Amino acid sequence: MTNRVPTFSLQRIIFLVVSLVLCVQVGWWINVQIRESGRLLQARTQALKANCAQAWQMDSLNLLSSIHTRSDPASLEQRRQAIRQNFPHVAVVPAPLSRDDLALLNGAGYLTLRPEPMIELENQRWHSVFRAATEGAFMVVAVLSGFVLLYRKLEQELDLKLRQRNFTSAVTHELKTPIASLKVWTETLFTHSLPDEQKERIHGLMEKDLDRLQELVGNLLDVARAESGSLVLHLAPLELGPWLHSVCDNMDQRLGPGALGLKLEFSPEPFWVSADPKALATVVENLLSNACKYATEPRETTVTLDGDGDDVFIVVSDQGQGLSHKDLPRVFHRFFRVGDELTRQVAGTGLGLFLVKEIVTRHRGKVDVASRGPGLGCAFTVRLPRLPRPEDG
């Protein structure tokens, strides 16, 4: 639909820009957390190294004090014990482990930082970085999920508005055309003296216009009842074979004998379902009407009736315009039609397939559509729960 593309493209661009800005912002925040955790680690490392200097200062003062007072200096083990007791993060080693290690006086050894607190600080740093990254990722996912939900909701609302606008245009056209035709034929009949043969032909054309109006009004009423939950079905056991044959013959005559290129492929096995014959006929008629509308002559329309386990299925396939992959999920939506109402040439309101699904669902069945692509036709499959023969109970 040509008038949708600019709006939705603009929305996608805005969504991508917002997503990019959000990701950059979160990336910047994570980078700040990494830098700050690195600075904190460096500060804590410097504080630990200061412990080495304090331990060296304490040991040196104790040693110098004993010399000054001419008392016996502490033994090496006592000095190490005092350092260990006052500075648990500092170790006395016989040889330096790094260039920052301090040598004790009197060759008592070297002061170095124990590896455990450094490992713990490093682990704490990476834990804080991981936590910041996790929080950032969660925030990005949460915000983007919200954006996606809002975007999809907005897209659905815009799509519904477009379909409603198309529906208004379609209904206007569907009402205007037969009404204008009826007006012309009425004026012709009452203002001209016509031979009986021409009157009979005009009478037939007027009946077709009235049938078209009646079908449109009937569809509108059925859709309104379906939406309000007041669509009442009168279910009864129905043998599908003879009934479906009759519905197809009537539609073939109604659309013009041979216009559908109808081919019936019925299984010889009798199939019974619990159905409302009139409502279910609306389903088949709408599918056959679409097969006629959306295919060019010579048409080929096949109606298949068969069973599969506990289900009975009716397949209406044609060689018409077909559907693209993106349109398949939306084909049963209310007001949906392929293309734009302003450029579409095929008559219709976009309610037929919506009504088909509503009626089939109320029969406890399912309806699906398959298409190989535009120009390759469609196949609509109606599945209904199968009943045993009435005489079989």
C-alpha positions as CSV (number, residue, x, y, z in Angstrom):
1,M,0.0,0.0,0.0
2,T,1.8,3.0,-1.3
3,N,0.5,5.5,1.2
4,R,1.7,3.4,4.2
5,V,5.4,3.3,3.3
6,P,6.5,6.8,4.1
7,T,4.7,6.8,7.5
8,F,6.0,3.4,8.6
9,S,9.5,4.1,7.2
10,L,9.7,7.3,9.3
11,Q,8.6,5.3,12.3
12,R,11.3,2.7,11.7
13,I,13.9,5.4,11.3
14,I,12.9,7.1,14.6
15,F,12.9,3.7,16.3
16,L,16.4,2.9,15.1
17,V,17.7,6.4,16.0
18,V,16.3,6.1,19.5
19,S,17.6,2.6,19.9
20,L,21.1,3.7,18.7
21,V,21.1,6.7,21.1
22,L,20.0,4.5,24.0
23,C,22.7,1.9,23.2
24,V,25.4,4.7,23.0
25,Q,24.2,6.2,26.3
26,V,24.3,2.8,28.1
27,G,27.7,2.1,26.5
28,W,29.0,5.4,27.8
29,W,27.6,4.6,31.3
30,I,29.2,1.2,31.3
31,N,32.5,2.8,30.2
32,V,32.3,5.3,33.1
33,Q,31.7,2.4,35.5
34,I,34.8,0.6,34.2
35,R,36.9,3.8,34.5
36,E,35.6,4.5,38.0
37,S,36.2,1.0,39.1
38,G,39.7,1.1,37.8
39,R,40.4,4.3,39.7
40,L,39.0,2.8,42.8
41,L,41.2,-0.2,42.4
42,Q,44.2,2.0,41.9
43,A,43.3,4.0,45.1
44,R,42.9,0.8,47.1
45,T,46.1,-0.6,45.7
46,Q,47.9,2.6,46.8
47,A,46.4,2.3,50.2
48,L,47.7,-1.2,50.5
49,K,51.1,-0.2,49.4
50,A,51.0,2.5,52.0
51,N,50.7,-0.3,54.5
52,C,54.1,-1.6,53.4
53,A,55.6,1.8,54.1
54,Q,53.9,2.1,57.5
55,A,55.1,-1.4,58.4
56,W,58.6,-0.5,57.4
57,Q,58.4,2.7,59.4
58,M,57.1,0.9,62.5
59,D,59.8,-1.8,62.3
60,S,62.5,0.8,61.7
61,L,61.4,2.9,64.6
62,N,61.3,-0.1,66.9
63,L,64.8,-1.1,65.8
64,L,66.2,2.4,66.2
65,S,64.5,2.9,69.6
66,S,66.1,-0.3,70.9
67,I,69.5,0.9,69.7
68,H,69.0,4.3,71.2
69,T,68.0,2.8,74.6
70,R,70.7,0.2,74.3
71,S,68.3,-2.5,74.9
72,D,68.3,-5.9,73.2
73,P,66.7,-5.6,69.8
74,A,63.8,-7.8,68.9
75,S,64.6,-11.0,67.1
76,L,63.8,-11.4,63.5
77,E,60.8,-13.6,64.3
78,Q,59.5,-11.1,66.8
79,R,59.8,-8.3,64.2
80,R,57.9,-10.4,61.6
81,Q,55.3,-11.3,64.2
82,A,54.7,-7.6,65.0
83,I,54.4,-6.7,61.3
84,R,52.0,-9.6,60.7
85,Q,49.9,-8.6,63.7
86,N,49.6,-4.8,62.9
87,F,49.6,-5.1,59.1
88,P,47.9,-8.4,58.0
89,H,48.1,-7.5,54.3
90,V,51.9,-7.2,54.5
91,A,54.2,-10.2,54.3
92,V,57.9,-10.5,55.1
93,V,59.8,-12.4,52.4
94,P,63.5,-13.3,52.0
95,A,63.8,-11.9,48.5
96,P,61.9,-9.0,46.8
97,L,58.9,-10.0,44.6
98,S,58.6,-6.6,42.9
99,R,60.5,-3.4,42.6
100,D,58.2,-1.7,45.1
101,D,59.1,-4.1,47.9
102,L,60.9,-2.4,50.8
103,A,64.0,-3.9,52.5
104,L,64.0,-4.2,56.3
105,L,66.9,-2.9,58.3
106,N,69.6,-5.4,59.4
107,G,68.8,-7.7,56.5
108,A,65.6,-9.0,58.1
109,G,63.9,-9.5,54.7
110,Y,61.7,-7.5,52.4
111,L,58.2,-6.2,52.8
112,T,55.7,-7.0,50.1
113,L,51.9,-7.1,49.7
114,R,50.2,-10.4,50.0
115,P,48.5,-11.5,46.7
116,E,45.1,-12.4,48.4
117,P,43.9,-8.8,48.9
118,M,45.0,-7.8,45.4
119,I,43.1,-10.7,43.9
120,E,40.1,-9.8,46.0
121,L,40.2,-6.2,44.8
122,E,40.5,-7.3,41.2
123,N,37.5,-9.7,41.7
124,Q,35.5,-6.9,43.2
125,R,36.3,-4.6,40.3
126,W,35.2,-7.2,37.7
127,H,32.2,-8.0,39.7
128,S,31.2,-4.3,39.7
129,V,31.9,-4.1,36.0
130,F,29.8,-7.2,35.3
131,R,27.0,-5.8,37.4
132,A,27.1,-2.5,35.6
133,A,27.0,-4.3,32.2
134,T,24.2,-6.5,33.3
135,E,22.1,-3.6,34.6
136,G,22.8,-1.7,31.4
137,A,21.9,-4.6,29.2
138,F,18.7,-5.2,31.2
139,M,17.8,-1.5,30.9
140,V,18.4,-1.6,27.1
141,V,16.3,-4.7,26.7
142,A,13.5,-3.3,28.9
143,V,13.4,0.0,27.1
144,L,13.7,-1.5,23.6
145,S,11.0,-4.0,24.5
146,G,8.7,-1.2,25.5
147,F,9.6,0.7,22.3
148,V,8.8,-2.5,20.3
149,L,5.5,-3.0,22.0
150,L,4.5,0.7,21.5
151,Y,5.7,0.6,17.9
152,R,3.7,-2.5,17.1
153,K,0.6,-1.1,18.8
154,L,1.0,2.1,16.8
155,E,1.5,0.1,13.6
156,Q,-1.7,-1.9,14.3
157,E,-3.6,1.3,15.0
158,L,-2.4,2.9,11.8
159,D,-3.1,-0.2,9.9
160,L,-6.6,-0.4,11.3
161,K,-7.3,3.2,10.5
162,L,-6.1,2.6,6.9
163,R,-8.3,-0.4,6.6
164,Q,-11.2,1.5,8.0
165,R,-10.6,4.3,5.5
166,N,-10.4,1.7,2.7
167,F,-13.6,0.1,4.0
168,T,-15.4,3.4,3.9
169,S,-14.3,4.0,0.3
170,A,-15.2,0.4,-0.7
171,V,-18.7,0.6,0.9
172,T,-19.3,3.9,-0.7
173,H,-18.4,2.5,-4.1
174,E,-20.3,-0.8,-3.5
175,L,-23.4,1.2,-2.6
176,K,-23.1,3.9,-5.1
177,T,-22.6,1.7,-8.2
178,P,-25.8,-0.5,-7.9
179,I,-27.9,2.5,-6.7
180,A,-26.9,4.6,-9.6
181,S,-27.5,1.6,-11.9
182,L,-31.0,1.1,-10.4
183,K,-31.8,4.7,-10.8
184,V,-30.9,4.6,-14.5
185,W,-32.9,1.5,-15.1
186,T,-35.9,2.9,-13.2
187,E,-35.9,6.1,-15.2
188,T,-35.5,4.1,-18.4
189,L,-38.5,1.9,-17.6
190,F,-40.8,4.8,-16.6
191,T,-39.8,7.3,-19.3
192,H,-39.4,5.1,-22.3
193,S,-41.7,2.7,-24.1
194,L,-39.6,-0.5,-24.4
195,P,-40.2,-3.9,-26.0
196,D,-40.9,-6.8,-23.6
197,E,-37.5,-8.4,-24.4
198,Q,-35.6,-5.3,-23.4
199,K,-37.7,-4.9,-20.3
200,E,-36.9,-8.5,-19.3
201,R,-33.2,-7.8,-19.8
202,I,-33.4,-4.7,-17.6
203,H,-35.3,-6.6,-15.0
204,G,-32.6,-9.2,-14.8
205,L,-29.9,-6.4,-14.5
206,M,-31.9,-4.7,-11.7
207,E,-32.3,-8.0,-9.9
208,K,-28.5,-8.5,-10.0
209,D,-28.0,-5.0,-8.5
210,L,-30.5,-5.7,-5.8
211,D,-28.8,-9.0,-5.0
212,R,-25.5,-7.1,-4.8
213,L,-27.0,-4.7,-2.4
214,Q,-28.7,-7.4,-0.4
215,E,-25.4,-9.3,-0.1
216,L,-23.5,-6.2,1.1
217,V,-26.1,-5.4,3.7
218,G,-26.3,-9.0,4.8
219,N,-22.5,-9.1,5.2
220,L,-22.5,-5.9,7.2
221,L,-25.3,-7.2,9.5
222,D,-23.5,-10.5,10.0
223,V,-20.3,-8.8,10.8
224,A,-22.0,-6.5,13.3
225,R,-23.7,-9.6,14.9
226,A,-20.4,-11.5,15.0
227,E,-18.6,-8.5,16.7
228,S,-21.3,-8.1,19.3
229,G,-21.5,-11.9,19.9
230,S,-25.1,-12.1,18.7
231,L,-24.5,-14.2,15.6
232,V,-26.8,-17.1,16.2
233,L,-26.2,-20.4,14.4
234,H,-28.7,-23.2,14.2
235,L,-26.5,-26.3,14.2
236,A,-27.8,-29.6,12.9
237,P,-26.3,-32.8,11.4
238,L,-25.4,-32.0,7.7
239,E,-24.0,-34.3,5.0
240,L,-21.5,-32.1,3.3
241,G,-21.3,-33.8,-0.1
242,P,-24.8,-33.1,-1.6
243,W,-25.0,-29.8,0.3
244,L,-21.7,-28.6,-1.0
245,H,-22.5,-29.7,-4.6
246,S,-25.7,-27.7,-4.5
247,V,-24.0,-24.5,-3.1
248,C,-21.3,-24.7,-5.8
249,D,-23.9,-25.2,-8.6
250,N,-25.9,-22.2,-7.3
251,M,-22.8,-20.0,-7.2
252,D,-21.7,-21.1,-10.6
253,Q,-25.1,-20.0,-12.0
254,R,-25.1,-16.8,-10.0
255,L,-21.7,-15.7,-11.2
256,G,-22.3,-16.8,-14.7
257,P,-22.4,-20.4,-16.0
258,G,-18.8,-21.6,-16.4
259,A,-17.3,-18.3,-15.1
260,L,-15.5,-20.0,-12.3
261,G,-14.1,-22.8,-14.3
262,L,-15.4,-25.0,-11.5
263,K,-13.9,-28.4,-10.8
264,L,-15.4,-30.5,-7.9
265,E,-13.2,-33.2,-6.3
266,F,-15.3,-34.9,-3.7
267,S,-14.4,-38.1,-1.8
268,P,-17.0,-40.8,-2.3
269,E,-17.1,-41.3,1.5
270,P,-20.1,-39.5,3.2
271,F,-19.0,-36.7,5.6
272,W,-21.3,-35.4,8.3
273,V,-20.7,-32.3,10.4
274,S,-22.7,-30.3,12.9
275,A,-23.4,-27.0,11.0
276,D,-25.8,-24.2,10.1
277,P,-26.3,-24.8,6.4
278,K,-27.1,-21.1,5.6
279,A,-24.1,-19.8,7.6
280,L,-21.8,-22.4,6.2
281,A,-23.1,-21.6,2.7
282,T,-22.0,-18.0,3.3
283,V,-18.4,-19.3,3.9
284,V,-18.3,-21.2,0.6
285,E,-20.0,-18.5,-1.3
286,N,-17.5,-15.8,-0.1
287,L,-14.6,-18.0,-1.0
288,L,-16.0,-18.8,-4.5
289,S,-16.8,-15.1,-5.0
290,N,-13.2,-14.2,-4.2
291,A,-12.0,-16.8,-6.6
292,C,-14.0,-15.2,-9.3
293,K,-13.1,-11.6,-8.4
294,Y,-9.3,-12.1,-8.1
295,A,-8.7,-14.3,-11.1
296,T,-8.8,-13.4,-14.8
297,E,-10.4,-15.5,-17.5
298,P,-10.1,-18.4,-18.2
299,R,-10.5,-19.2,-14.5
300,E,-9.7,-22.5,-12.8
301,T,-11.4,-23.0,-9.4
302,T,-11.2,-26.3,-7.6
303,V,-13.4,-27.3,-4.6
304,T,-12.1,-30.4,-2.7
305,L,-14.0,-32.3,-0.1
306,D,-12.2,-34.9,1.9
307,G,-11.6,-36.2,5.5
308,D,-8.6,-36.4,7.7
309,G,-9.0,-38.4,10.9
310,D,-11.5,-36.6,13.1
311,D,-11.8,-33.6,10.7
312,V,-13.5,-32.9,7.4
313,F,-11.9,-30.3,5.2
314,I,-13.2,-28.2,2.3
315,V,-10.5,-26.6,0.1
316,V,-11.2,-23.8,-2.4
317,S,-8.2,-23.2,-4.6
318,D,-7.9,-20.8,-7.5
319,Q,-5.3,-19.5,-10.0
320,G,-5.9,-15.8,-9.1
321,Q,-3.7,-13.0,-7.9
322,G,-2.3,-14.9,-4.9
323,L,-0.9,-13.4,-1.7
324,S,2.5,-12.3,-0.5
325,H,4.0,-13.9,2.6
326,K,3.5,-10.7,4.6
327,D,-0.2,-10.5,3.8
328,L,-1.1,-14.1,4.8
329,P,-1.4,-13.5,8.5
330,R,-3.6,-10.5,7.9
331,V,-6.0,-11.8,5.3
332,F,-8.7,-12.6,7.8
333,H,-8.5,-9.3,9.6
334,R,-11.5,-7.0,9.5
335,F,-11.4,-4.5,6.6
336,F,-8.2,-5.9,5.2
337,R,-7.7,-5.9,1.5
338,V,-4.6,-6.3,-0.6
339,G,-3.5,-3.0,-2.1
340,D,-5.0,0.5,-1.6
341,E,-8.7,1.2,-2.1
342,L,-7.9,4.2,-4.2
343,T,-6.0,2.1,-6.8
344,R,-7.7,-1.3,-6.3
345,Q,-9.9,-2.4,-9.2
346,V,-11.7,-5.4,-7.7
347,A,-15.0,-4.7,-5.9
348,G,-15.2,-5.6,-2.2
349,T,-15.3,-4.4,1.3
350,G,-12.7,-6.4,3.2
351,L,-15.4,-8.1,5.3
352,G,-15.9,-11.4,3.5
353,L,-12.9,-13.3,4.8
354,F,-13.4,-11.8,8.3
355,L,-16.9,-13.2,8.3
356,V,-15.6,-16.5,6.9
357,K,-13.3,-16.9,9.9
358,E,-16.0,-15.9,12.4
359,I,-18.5,-18.4,11.1
360,V,-16.0,-21.2,10.9
361,T,-14.8,-20.5,14.4
362,R,-18.3,-20.7,15.7
363,H,-18.6,-24.1,14.1
364,R,-15.6,-25.1,16.2
365,G,-13.5,-25.3,13.1
366,K,-10.5,-23.6,11.6
367,V,-9.8,-21.8,8.3
368,D,-6.3,-21.3,6.8
369,V,-4.9,-19.8,3.6
370,A,-1.8,-20.8,1.6
371,S,-0.3,-19.1,-1.4
372,R,3.0,-19.6,-3.3
373,G,3.1,-15.9,-3.9
374,P,1.6,-13.1,-6.0
375,G,0.1,-14.3,-9.2
376,L,0.2,-17.9,-8.2
377,G,-3.3,-18.3,-6.7
378,C,-4.6,-19.2,-3.2
379,A,-5.9,-22.2,-1.4
380,F,-8.4,-21.7,1.5
381,T,-8.9,-24.7,3.7
382,V,-11.9,-25.0,6.0
383,R,-11.6,-27.7,8.7
384,L,-14.7,-28.8,10.6
385,P,-15.1,-31.5,13.3
386,R,-16.5,-34.7,11.8
387,L,-19.6,-36.4,13.0
388,P,-20.5,-40.0,12.7
389,R,-23.4,-40.9,10.5
390,P,-26.7,-40.2,12.3
391,E,-27.8,-43.8,11.9
392,D,-24.5,-44.9,13.4
393,G,-25.3,-42.8,16.6
